[in-house]
């Protein structure tokens, strides 16, 4: 690994975990709420539960048939979800490793689905799973009814759903896509909020991708949505392909600000938000192809947080995944160097 430089706020590297094969890279991860376990999916299509303190493998789950795009945990850490390009989502019992449910999509492959309409994003509540796919569909599944078909499907996006987030009370869901839109859903009353709700397009009045052909798909979007993170049902942090985090009011959908988390050609690929246990304000962690992990404190300004810490050369390759504990005492990073790193903020 290249040299690591820690600057600013006190960030301590507390554990480095190397995957069994150095040729592997991490495609998804989730940190348990107590920071004691890291659930990691790698390029061999396998998910492992690791001890965050020792790096030991606690459990290995059966491999999917294709890349795992998302890992999600139920809030009480009793269930683990893996969503894959093989068109299946699996639910496992984290205490036993037993397979609880398998949900399968039968959506047809749209022009926007180079990977065949597989699952790309997911979130869990205590009773429901919400899974987004490459066809722009978000499906809702009942965790108490194993192997059931979707309770509801929401087809709002024109392109792949890259991110799904649900409020802690389970009342609202957000989905973000390559089509530059973030949609909000009232899960209790009315379904999708009147559209469009939030967008990263410079001209919201233009229909998303009405004039975009497939060969321009990866270069034409003004700012596709890579990730959505929520803070206390108050603010929505949206990571765009423009290396910026756009901040929206969660109630109205009004954009209240944005800030750059990368410069030049350094593509920021992941962002996560936790709560500062001292100030109660948001703390944002971002990372990407430049191998720099940045920590931002929003206590003084939610819409324009200041960078308070960074780790240069956090990994020897691009950083693709970040997970944070709710109280921001810990965060975990991983990427294309077969290493998972656990950090403490003190």
BALOBA-1460 file (C-alpha; in Angstrom, 3 decimals):
// residues 346
<rec num="1" residu="x" x="0.000" y="0.000" z="0.000"/>
<rec num="2" residu="x" x="1.168" y="3.506" z="-0.699"/>
<rec num="3" residu="x" x="2.002" y="5.810" z="2.164"/>
<rec num="4" residu="x" x="-0.975" y="7.122" z="4.091"/>
<rec num="5" residu="x" x="-1.176" y="10.697" z="5.274"/>
<rec num="6" residu="x" x="-3.759" y="11.690" z="7.863"/>
<rec num="7" residu="x" x="-4.519" y="15.394" z="8.121"/>
<rec num="8" residu="x" x="-6.840" y="17.500" z="10.227"/>
<rec num="9" residu="x" x="-9.290" y="15.876" z="12.628"/>
<rec num="10" residu="x" x="-8.050" y="12.894" z="14.625"/>
<rec num="11" residu="x" x="-8.540" y="9.836" z="12.415"/>
<rec num="12" residu="x" x="-6.897" y="6.635" z="13.619"/>
<rec num="13" residu="x" x="-6.431" y="3.516" z="11.524"/>
<rec num="14" residu="x" x="-7.493" y="0.682" z="13.812"/>
<rec num="15" residu="x" x="-7.662" y="-2.341" z="11.530"/>
<rec num="16" residu="x" x="-6.556" y="-3.425" z="8.049"/>
<rec num="17" residu="x" x="-8.288" y="-6.503" z="6.659"/>
<rec num="18" residu="x" x="-6.926" y="-8.196" z="3.541"/>
<rec num="19" residu="x" x="-9.258" y="-10.346" z="1.472"/>
<rec num="20" residu="x" x="-8.271" y="-14.000" z="0.894"/>
<rec num="21" residu="x" x="-7.111" y="-13.312" z="-2.671"/>
<rec num="22" residu="x" x="-5.137" y="-10.183" z="-3.496"/>
<rec num="23" residu="x" x="-6.748" y="-10.062" z="-6.943"/>
<rec num="24" residu="x" x="-10.166" y="-9.402" z="-5.405"/>
<rec num="25" residu="x" x="-11.744" y="-5.993" z="-5.003"/>
<rec num="26" residu="x" x="-14.666" y="-4.872" z="-2.870"/>
<rec num="27" residu="x" x="-17.958" y="-4.122" z="-4.637"/>
<rec num="28" residu="x" x="-20.162" y="-3.352" z="-1.605"/>
<rec num="29" residu="x" x="-19.979" y="-3.149" z="2.179"/>
<rec num="30" residu="x" x="-21.999" y="-2.340" z="5.275"/>
<rec num="31" residu="x" x="-20.824" y="-1.561" z="8.803"/>
<rec num="32" residu="x" x="-22.889" y="-2.900" z="11.688"/>
<rec num="33" residu="x" x="-24.437" y="-0.161" z="13.868"/>
<rec num="34" residu="x" x="-22.109" y="-0.991" z="16.777"/>
<rec num="35" residu="x" x="-19.027" y="-0.943" z="14.551"/>
<rec num="36" residu="x" x="-18.019" y="-4.480" z="15.484"/>
<rec num="37" residu="x" x="-18.676" y="-6.210" z="12.180"/>
<rec num="38" residu="x" x="-18.072" y="-5.353" z="8.544"/>
<rec num="39" residu="x" x="-20.083" y="-7.119" z="5.864"/>
<rec num="40" residu="x" x="-18.116" y="-7.150" z="2.596"/>
<rec num="41" residu="x" x="-18.991" y="-8.281" z="-0.938"/>
<rec num="42" residu="x" x="-16.101" y="-8.858" z="-3.321"/>
<rec num="43" residu="x" x="-15.462" y="-9.478" z="-7.007"/>
<rec num="44" residu="x" x="-15.740" y="-13.267" z="-6.571"/>
<rec num="45" residu="x" x="-19.480" y="-12.627" z="-5.922"/>
<rec num="46" residu="x" x="-19.080" y="-13.744" z="-2.286"/>
<rec num="47" residu="x" x="-20.169" y="-11.862" z="0.847"/>
<rec num="48" residu="x" x="-18.214" y="-12.210" z="4.091"/>
<rec num="49" residu="x" x="-18.887" y="-10.989" z="7.617"/>
<rec num="50" residu="x" x="-15.630" y="-9.837" z="9.208"/>
<rec num="51" residu="x" x="-14.664" y="-8.982" z="12.778"/>
<rec num="52" residu="x" x="-13.800" y="-5.294" z="12.611"/>
<rec num="53" residu="x" x="-11.241" y="-5.539" z="15.424"/>
<rec num="54" residu="x" x="-9.302" y="-8.621" z="14.306"/>
<rec num="55" residu="x" x="-10.133" y="-8.953" z="10.639"/>
<rec num="56" residu="x" x="-11.119" y="-12.578" z="11.135"/>
<rec num="57" residu="x" x="-13.864" y="-13.975" z="8.920"/>
<rec num="58" residu="x" x="-16.929" y="-14.726" z="11.020"/>
<rec num="59" residu="x" x="-19.095" y="-16.042" z="8.213"/>
<rec num="60" residu="x" x="-19.036" y="-16.596" z="4.464"/>
<rec num="61" residu="x" x="-22.259" y="-16.575" z="2.462"/>
<rec num="62" residu="x" x="-22.885" y="-18.547" z="-0.764"/>
<rec num="63" residu="x" x="-21.781" y="-16.804" z="-3.927"/>
<rec num="64" residu="x" x="-24.135" y="-15.072" z="-6.309"/>
<rec num="65" residu="x" x="-23.870" y="-15.758" z="-10.034"/>
<rec num="66" residu="x" x="-22.801" y="-12.177" z="-10.812"/>
<rec num="67" residu="x" x="-21.492" y="-9.003" z="-9.189"/>
<rec num="68" residu="x" x="-23.010" y="-7.933" z="-5.873"/>
<rec num="69" residu="x" x="-23.936" y="-4.276" z="-6.125"/>
<rec num="70" residu="x" x="-25.329" y="-3.553" z="-2.659"/>
<rec num="71" residu="x" x="-25.308" y="-4.812" z="0.911"/>
<rec num="72" residu="x" x="-27.947" y="-3.530" z="3.312"/>
<rec num="73" residu="x" x="-28.676" y="-4.267" z="6.964"/>
<rec num="74" residu="x" x="-31.896" y="-4.224" z="8.904"/>
<rec num="75" residu="x" x="-31.635" y="-1.510" z="11.585"/>
<rec num="76" residu="x" x="-31.290" y="-4.120" z="14.345"/>
<rec num="77" residu="x" x="-28.502" y="-5.915" z="12.413"/>
<rec num="78" residu="x" x="-30.424" y="-9.226" z="12.393"/>
<rec num="79" residu="x" x="-30.861" y="-9.459" z="8.618"/>
<rec num="80" residu="x" x="-28.410" y="-8.872" z="5.789"/>
<rec num="81" residu="x" x="-29.396" y="-8.183" z="2.180"/>
<rec num="82" residu="x" x="-27.271" y="-8.767" z="-0.912"/>
<rec num="83" residu="x" x="-28.431" y="-7.368" z="-4.277"/>
<rec num="84" residu="x" x="-26.798" y="-8.676" z="-7.424"/>
<rec num="85" residu="x" x="-26.553" y="-8.324" z="-11.179"/>
<rec num="86" residu="x" x="-27.797" y="-11.938" z="-11.341"/>
<rec num="87" residu="x" x="-31.339" y="-10.526" z="-10.851"/>
<rec num="88" residu="x" x="-31.686" y="-11.877" z="-7.319"/>
<rec num="89" residu="x" x="-31.763" y="-10.284" z="-3.894"/>
<rec num="90" residu="x" x="-31.029" y="-12.541" z="-0.932"/>
<rec num="91" residu="x" x="-31.863" y="-12.036" z="2.733"/>
<rec num="92" residu="x" x="-29.716" y="-13.801" z="5.347"/>
<rec num="93" residu="x" x="-29.965" y="-14.228" z="9.107"/>
<rec num="94" residu="x" x="-26.790" y="-12.558" z="10.424"/>
<rec num="95" residu="x" x="-26.608" y="-14.734" z="13.554"/>
<rec num="96" residu="x" x="-26.790" y="-18.090" z="11.764"/>
<rec num="97" residu="x" x="-25.992" y="-17.340" z="8.146"/>
<rec num="98" residu="x" x="-29.209" y="-19.053" z="7.068"/>
<rec num="99" residu="x" x="-30.890" y="-17.929" z="3.857"/>
<rec num="100" residu="x" x="-34.242" y="-16.407" z="4.802"/>
<rec num="101" residu="x" x="-35.597" y="-15.162" z="1.460"/>
<rec num="102" residu="x" x="-34.753" y="-14.818" z="-2.209"/>
<rec num="103" residu="x" x="-36.447" y="-12.154" z="-4.311"/>
<rec num="104" residu="x" x="-36.125" y="-12.255" z="-8.093"/>
<rec num="105" residu="x" x="-36.839" y="-9.618" z="-10.703"/>
<rec num="106" residu="x" x="-38.385" y="-10.543" z="-14.029"/>
<rec num="107" residu="x" x="-38.204" y="-7.058" z="-15.498"/>
<rec num="108" residu="x" x="-37.415" y="-6.925" z="-19.190"/>
<rec num="109" residu="x" x="-34.082" y="-5.494" z="-20.224"/>
<rec num="110" residu="x" x="-34.391" y="-1.876" z="-21.300"/>
<rec num="111" residu="x" x="-31.910" y="-0.036" z="-23.495"/>
<rec num="112" residu="x" x="-30.478" y="1.411" z="-20.286"/>
<rec num="113" residu="x" x="-29.576" y="-2.010" z="-18.866"/>
<rec num="114" residu="x" x="-26.156" y="-3.155" z="-20.100"/>
<rec num="115" residu="x" x="-26.029" y="-5.644" z="-17.209"/>
<rec num="116" residu="x" x="-29.399" y="-7.210" z="-17.922"/>
<rec num="117" residu="x" x="-31.702" y="-5.543" z="-15.441"/>
<rec num="118" residu="x" x="-30.054" y="-6.831" z="-12.267"/>
<rec num="119" residu="x" x="-30.492" y="-5.309" z="-8.827"/>
<rec num="120" residu="x" x="-28.282" y="-2.275" z="-8.153"/>
<rec num="121" residu="x" x="-29.359" y="-0.638" z="-4.888"/>
<rec num="122" residu="x" x="-31.254" y="-1.554" z="-1.724"/>
<rec num="123" residu="x" x="-32.366" y="-0.501" z="1.741"/>
<rec num="124" residu="x" x="-33.977" y="-2.376" z="4.618"/>
<rec num="125" residu="x" x="-36.462" y="-1.353" z="7.282"/>
<rec num="126" residu="x" x="-37.686" y="-3.629" z="10.064"/>
<rec num="127" residu="x" x="-40.434" y="-5.056" z="7.835"/>
<rec num="128" residu="x" x="-39.621" y="-4.201" z="4.200"/>
<rec num="129" residu="x" x="-36.887" y="-4.449" z="1.583"/>
<rec num="130" residu="x" x="-36.644" y="-1.792" z="-1.134"/>
<rec num="131" residu="x" x="-34.544" y="-2.795" z="-4.127"/>
<rec num="132" residu="x" x="-33.696" y="-0.763" z="-7.231"/>
<rec num="133" residu="x" x="-32.681" y="-2.319" z="-10.535"/>
<rec num="134" residu="x" x="-30.980" y="-1.460" z="-13.808"/>
<rec num="135" residu="x" x="-34.342" y="-0.985" z="-15.527"/>
<rec num="136" residu="x" x="-35.180" y="2.012" z="-13.335"/>
<rec num="137" residu="x" x="-37.634" y="0.122" z="-11.107"/>
<rec num="138" residu="x" x="-37.766" y="0.094" z="-7.296"/>
<rec num="139" residu="x" x="-39.544" y="-2.948" z="-5.828"/>
<rec num="140" residu="x" x="-40.937" y="-3.328" z="-2.310"/>
<rec num="141" residu="x" x="-40.792" y="-6.761" z="-0.617"/>
<rec num="142" residu="x" x="-42.257" y="-8.075" z="2.631"/>
<rec num="143" residu="x" x="-39.569" y="-9.433" z="4.975"/>
<rec num="144" residu="x" x="-42.187" y="-11.449" z="6.867"/>
<rec num="145" residu="x" x="-43.268" y="-13.289" z="3.706"/>
<rec num="146" residu="x" x="-40.194" y="-15.182" z="2.437"/>
<rec num="147" residu="x" x="-39.683" y="-15.610" z="-1.315"/>
<rec num="148" residu="x" x="-42.792" y="-13.555" z="-2.114"/>
<rec num="149" residu="x" x="-43.342" y="-11.385" z="-5.168"/>
<rec num="150" residu="x" x="-43.086" y="-7.618" z="-4.902"/>
<rec num="151" residu="x" x="-45.798" y="-5.849" z="-2.903"/>
<rec num="152" residu="x" x="-45.393" y="-2.731" z="-5.036"/>
<rec num="153" residu="x" x="-43.167" y="-1.541" z="-7.855"/>
<rec num="154" residu="x" x="-42.282" y="2.070" z="-8.641"/>
<rec num="155" residu="x" x="-41.207" y="2.812" z="-12.222"/>
<rec num="156" residu="x" x="-40.223" y="6.460" z="-12.101"/>
<rec num="157" residu="x" x="-36.668" y="6.457" z="-13.466"/>
<rec num="158" residu="x" x="-35.622" y="6.231" z="-17.107"/>
<rec num="159" residu="x" x="-32.252" y="4.718" z="-16.300"/>
<rec num="160" residu="x" x="-30.562" y="2.516" z="-13.725"/>
<rec num="161" residu="x" x="-31.398" y="3.060" z="-10.043"/>
<rec num="162" residu="x" x="-28.006" y="3.542" z="-8.373"/>
<rec num="163" residu="x" x="-29.093" y="4.298" z="-4.822"/>
<rec num="164" residu="x" x="-32.031" y="3.789" z="-2.461"/>
<rec num="165" residu="x" x="-32.447" y="5.257" z="1.036"/>
<rec num="166" residu="x" x="-35.283" y="5.011" z="3.561"/>
<rec num="167" residu="x" x="-35.923" y="7.264" z="6.560"/>
<rec num="168" residu="x" x="-35.456" y="5.689" z="9.984"/>
<rec num="169" residu="x" x="-39.193" y="5.779" z="10.651"/>
<rec num="170" residu="x" x="-39.870" y="3.903" z="7.405"/>
<rec num="171" residu="x" x="-42.259" y="6.556" z="6.085"/>
<rec num="172" residu="x" x="-40.303" y="7.891" z="3.119"/>
<rec num="173" residu="x" x="-37.989" y="6.431" z="0.503"/>
<rec num="174" residu="x" x="-35.617" y="8.127" z="-1.930"/>
<rec num="175" residu="x" x="-34.159" y="6.705" z="-5.133"/>
<rec num="176" residu="x" x="-31.441" y="8.180" z="-7.347"/>
<rec num="177" residu="x" x="-30.507" y="7.356" z="-10.916"/>
<rec num="178" residu="x" x="-28.244" y="8.008" z="-13.881"/>
<rec num="179" residu="x" x="-31.192" y="10.024" z="-15.254"/>
<rec num="180" residu="x" x="-30.148" y="12.837" z="-12.829"/>
<rec num="181" residu="x" x="-33.336" y="12.606" z="-10.751"/>
<rec num="182" residu="x" x="-33.945" y="11.775" z="-7.105"/>
<rec num="183" residu="x" x="-37.522" y="10.708" z="-6.416"/>
<rec num="184" residu="x" x="-39.209" y="10.766" z="-3.028"/>
<rec num="185" residu="x" x="-41.924" y="8.269" z="-2.098"/>
<rec num="186" residu="x" x="-44.513" y="8.463" z="0.673"/>
<rec num="187" residu="x" x="-44.578" y="4.803" z="1.702"/>
<rec num="188" residu="x" x="-47.532" y="5.189" z="4.053"/>
<rec num="189" residu="x" x="-50.039" y="7.312" z="2.132"/>
<rec num="190" residu="x" x="-49.647" y="8.332" z="-1.468"/>
<rec num="191" residu="x" x="-46.731" y="6.600" z="-3.147"/>
<rec num="192" residu="x" x="-44.451" y="8.825" z="-5.280"/>
<rec num="193" residu="x" x="-44.412" y="12.527" z="-4.463"/>
<rec num="194" residu="x" x="-45.519" y="14.658" z="-7.483"/>
<rec num="195" residu="x" x="-42.659" y="14.796" z="-9.971"/>
<rec num="196" residu="x" x="-40.046" y="15.916" z="-10.640"/>
<rec num="197" residu="x" x="-38.959" y="16.229" z="-7.025"/>
<rec num="198" residu="x" x="-35.202" y="16.730" z="-7.047"/>
<rec num="199" residu="x" x="-32.872" y="16.874" z="-10.002"/>
<rec num="200" residu="x" x="-29.239" y="17.656" z="-10.739"/>
<rec num="201" residu="x" x="-30.131" y="18.844" z="-14.244"/>
<rec num="202" residu="x" x="-29.265" y="22.488" z="-14.952"/>
<rec num="203" residu="x" x="-32.602" y="22.832" z="-16.785"/>
<rec num="204" residu="x" x="-35.256" y="20.891" z="-14.821"/>
<rec num="205" residu="x" x="-37.898" y="21.693" z="-17.432"/>
<rec num="206" residu="x" x="-36.253" y="19.422" z="-20.013"/>
<rec num="207" residu="x" x="-37.459" y="15.827" z="-19.955"/>
<rec num="208" residu="x" x="-34.666" y="13.585" z="-18.715"/>
<rec num="209" residu="x" x="-32.778" y="11.993" z="-21.617"/>
<rec num="210" residu="x" x="-35.478" y="12.711" z="-24.190"/>
<rec num="211" residu="x" x="-32.748" y="13.393" z="-26.720"/>
<rec num="212" residu="x" x="-29.915" y="11.181" z="-25.492"/>
<rec num="213" residu="x" x="-28.870" y="8.090" z="-27.411"/>
<rec num="214" residu="x" x="-27.205" y="5.095" z="-25.829"/>
<rec num="215" residu="x" x="-23.688" y="5.773" z="-27.088"/>
<rec num="216" residu="x" x="-23.728" y="9.093" z="-25.242"/>
<rec num="217" residu="x" x="-25.087" y="7.547" z="-22.066"/>
<rec num="218" residu="x" x="-21.929" y="7.743" z="-19.960"/>
<rec num="219" residu="x" x="-20.763" y="11.166" z="-21.117"/>
<rec num="220" residu="x" x="-23.889" y="13.232" z="-21.743"/>
<rec num="221" residu="x" x="-25.514" y="13.398" z="-18.277"/>
<rec num="222" residu="x" x="-24.936" y="16.772" z="-16.594"/>
<rec num="223" residu="x" x="-24.842" y="15.026" z="-13.208"/>
<rec num="224" residu="x" x="-26.057" y="11.501" z="-12.706"/>
<rec num="225" residu="x" x="-26.880" y="10.436" z="-9.147"/>
<rec num="226" residu="x" x="-24.398" y="8.023" z="-7.581"/>
<rec num="227" residu="x" x="-25.537" y="8.016" z="-3.953"/>
<rec num="228" residu="x" x="-28.190" y="9.419" z="-1.633"/>
<rec num="229" residu="x" x="-27.629" y="9.758" z="2.117"/>
<rec num="230" residu="x" x="-30.110" y="11.058" z="4.679"/>
<rec num="231" residu="x" x="-29.580" y="13.123" z="7.804"/>
<rec num="232" residu="x" x="-32.269" y="12.951" z="10.508"/>
<rec num="233" residu="x" x="-35.158" y="13.177" z="8.009"/>
<rec num="234" residu="x" x="-34.116" y="16.818" z="7.586"/>
<rec num="235" residu="x" x="-31.652" y="16.874" z="4.707"/>
<rec num="236" residu="x" x="-30.879" y="14.747" z="1.665"/>
<rec num="237" residu="x" x="-27.260" y="14.582" z="0.523"/>
<rec num="238" residu="x" x="-26.952" y="13.633" z="-3.151"/>
<rec num="239" residu="x" x="-23.598" y="12.666" z="-4.674"/>
<rec num="240" residu="x" x="-23.479" y="13.498" z="-8.376"/>
<rec num="241" residu="x" x="-21.111" y="12.501" z="-11.138"/>
<rec num="242" residu="x" x="-19.929" y="16.123" z="-11.094"/>
<rec num="243" residu="x" x="-17.830" y="15.441" z="-7.960"/>
<rec num="244" residu="x" x="-20.249" y="17.500" z="-5.880"/>
<rec num="245" residu="x" x="-22.634" y="16.731" z="-3.048"/>
<rec num="246" residu="x" x="-25.943" y="18.531" z="-3.529"/>
<rec num="247" residu="x" x="-27.955" y="19.217" z="-0.374"/>
<rec num="248" residu="x" x="-31.770" y="19.305" z="-0.418"/>
<rec num="249" residu="x" x="-34.396" y="20.055" z="2.195"/>
<rec num="250" residu="x" x="-36.087" y="16.707" z="2.844"/>
<rec num="251" residu="x" x="-39.525" y="18.237" z="3.370"/>
<rec num="252" residu="x" x="-39.792" y="20.515" z="0.353"/>
<rec num="253" residu="x" x="-37.171" y="19.142" z="-2.044"/>
<rec num="254" residu="x" x="-35.649" y="22.622" z="-2.308"/>
<rec num="255" residu="x" x="-31.936" y="22.671" z="-2.975"/>
<rec num="256" residu="x" x="-30.163" y="24.517" z="-0.182"/>
<rec num="257" residu="x" x="-26.575" y="24.194" z="-1.329"/>
<rec num="258" residu="x" x="-23.805" y="22.060" z="-2.733"/>
<rec num="259" residu="x" x="-20.114" y="21.521" z="-2.129"/>
<rec num="260" residu="x" x="-17.293" y="19.977" z="-4.133"/>
<rec num="261" residu="x" x="-15.789" y="16.758" z="-2.794"/>
<rec num="262" residu="x" x="-13.263" y="16.270" z="-5.587"/>
<rec num="263" residu="x" x="-11.341" y="18.207" z="-8.204"/>
<rec num="264" residu="x" x="-10.352" y="17.729" z="-11.806"/>
<rec num="265" residu="x" x="-10.665" y="14.193" z="-13.109"/>
<rec num="266" residu="x" x="-10.825" y="12.630" z="-9.645"/>
<rec num="267" residu="x" x="-14.171" y="10.866" z="-9.671"/>
<rec num="268" residu="x" x="-15.792" y="10.661" z="-6.225"/>
<rec num="269" residu="x" x="-17.604" y="7.344" z="-6.083"/>
<rec num="270" residu="x" x="-19.119" y="7.079" z="-2.631"/>
<rec num="271" residu="x" x="-20.447" y="9.159" z="0.245"/>
<rec num="272" residu="x" x="-21.958" y="8.390" z="3.646"/>
<rec num="273" residu="x" x="-23.477" y="10.569" z="6.373"/>
<rec num="274" residu="x" x="-23.468" y="10.108" z="10.139"/>
<rec num="275" residu="x" x="-24.243" y="12.270" z="13.166"/>
<rec num="276" residu="x" x="-21.606" y="14.003" z="15.249"/>
<rec num="277" residu="x" x="-22.160" y="12.631" z="18.763"/>
<rec num="278" residu="x" x="-21.032" y="15.930" z="20.304"/>
<rec num="279" residu="x" x="-22.670" y="18.623" z="18.172"/>
<rec num="280" residu="x" x="-25.551" y="16.604" z="16.750"/>
<rec num="281" residu="x" x="-24.730" y="17.917" z="13.276"/>
<rec num="282" residu="x" x="-23.995" y="15.905" z="10.132"/>
<rec num="283" residu="x" x="-20.605" y="14.410" z="9.345"/>
<rec num="284" residu="x" x="-19.976" y="13.383" z="5.746"/>
<rec num="285" residu="x" x="-17.333" y="10.936" z="4.515"/>
<rec num="286" residu="x" x="-16.463" y="10.903" z="0.800"/>
<rec num="287" residu="x" x="-13.959" y="8.941" z="-1.281"/>
<rec num="288" residu="x" x="-13.153" y="7.994" z="-4.852"/>
<rec num="289" residu="x" x="-10.609" y="7.356" z="-7.563"/>
<rec num="290" residu="x" x="-8.013" y="9.751" z="-6.135"/>
<rec num="291" residu="x" x="-7.620" y="7.380" z="-3.118"/>
<rec num="292" residu="x" x="-8.369" y="10.249" z="-0.734"/>
<rec num="293" residu="x" x="-10.920" y="9.836" z="2.048"/>
<rec num="294" residu="x" x="-12.329" y="13.173" z="3.183"/>
<rec num="295" residu="x" x="-14.295" y="13.954" z="6.362"/>
<rec num="296" residu="x" x="-16.641" y="16.950" z="6.366"/>
<rec num="297" residu="x" x="-18.301" y="18.588" z="9.386"/>
<rec num="298" residu="x" x="-21.685" y="20.211" z="8.786"/>
<rec num="299" residu="x" x="-22.258" y="21.528" z="12.303"/>
<rec num="300" residu="x" x="-21.577" y="25.132" z="11.287"/>
<rec num="301" residu="x" x="-23.428" y="24.891" z="7.972"/>
<rec num="302" residu="x" x="-25.428" y="21.881" z="6.830"/>
<rec num="303" residu="x" x="-25.379" y="22.963" z="3.195"/>
<rec num="304" residu="x" x="-21.711" y="23.979" z="3.144"/>
<rec num="305" residu="x" x="-19.731" y="21.759" z="5.510"/>
<rec num="306" residu="x" x="-16.028" y="22.268" z="5.915"/>
<rec num="307" residu="x" x="-13.386" y="19.626" z="5.380"/>
<rec num="308" residu="x" x="-12.006" y="18.777" z="8.821"/>
<rec num="309" residu="x" x="-9.936" y="15.718" z="8.011"/>
<rec num="310" residu="x" x="-8.592" y="13.613" z="5.194"/>
<rec num="311" residu="x" x="-6.551" y="10.509" z="4.571"/>
<rec num="312" residu="x" x="-4.284" y="10.737" z="1.529"/>
<rec num="313" residu="x" x="-3.459" y="7.380" z="-0.013"/>
<rec num="314" residu="x" x="-6.050" y="5.634" z="2.122"/>
<rec num="315" residu="x" x="-5.859" y="2.714" z="-0.334"/>
<rec num="316" residu="x" x="-3.496" y="1.766" z="-3.129"/>
<rec num="317" residu="x" x="-6.369" y="1.857" z="-5.620"/>
<rec num="318" residu="x" x="-9.659" y="3.688" z="-6.093"/>
<rec num="319" residu="x" x="-11.933" y="3.762" z="-3.034"/>
<rec num="320" residu="x" x="-15.366" y="2.467" z="-4.021"/>
<rec num="321" residu="x" x="-17.162" y="1.936" z="-0.689"/>
<rec num="322" residu="x" x="-17.612" y="3.789" z="2.591"/>
<rec num="323" residu="x" x="-19.664" y="2.817" z="5.626"/>
<rec num="324" residu="x" x="-20.175" y="4.815" z="8.830"/>
<rec num="325" residu="x" x="-21.488" y="4.071" z="12.299"/>
<rec num="326" residu="x" x="-24.533" y="6.177" z="13.260"/>
<rec num="327" residu="x" x="-22.554" y="8.106" z="15.892"/>
<rec num="328" residu="x" x="-19.585" y="8.607" z="13.525"/>
<rec num="329" residu="x" x="-17.157" y="7.044" z="15.970"/>
<rec num="330" residu="x" x="-16.082" y="4.628" z="13.250"/>
<rec num="331" residu="x" x="-16.047" y="4.409" z="9.497"/>
<rec num="332" residu="x" x="-14.819" y="1.788" z="7.079"/>
<rec num="333" residu="x" x="-13.415" y="2.090" z="3.565"/>
<rec num="334" residu="x" x="-12.668" y="-0.382" z="0.783"/>
<rec num="335" residu="x" x="-11.920" y="-0.457" z="-2.909"/>
<rec num="336" residu="x" x="-9.879" y="-2.069" z="-5.619"/>
<rec num="337" residu="x" x="-6.843" y="-3.112" z="-3.564"/>
<rec num="338" residu="x" x="-8.323" y="-6.154" z="-1.707"/>
<rec num="339" residu="x" x="-8.063" y="-4.272" z="1.602"/>
<rec num="340" residu="x" x="-10.800" y="-3.180" z="4.008"/>
<rec num="341" residu="x" x="-9.720" y="-0.461" z="6.431"/>
<rec num="342" residu="x" x="-11.424" y="0.447" z="9.684"/>
<rec num="343" residu="x" x="-10.981" y="3.948" z="11.082"/>
<rec num="344" residu="x" x="-11.842" y="5.613" z="14.393"/>
<rec num="345" residu="x" x="-12.652" y="9.310" z="14.754"/>
<rec num="346" residu="x" x="-11.458" y="10.582" z="18.145"/>
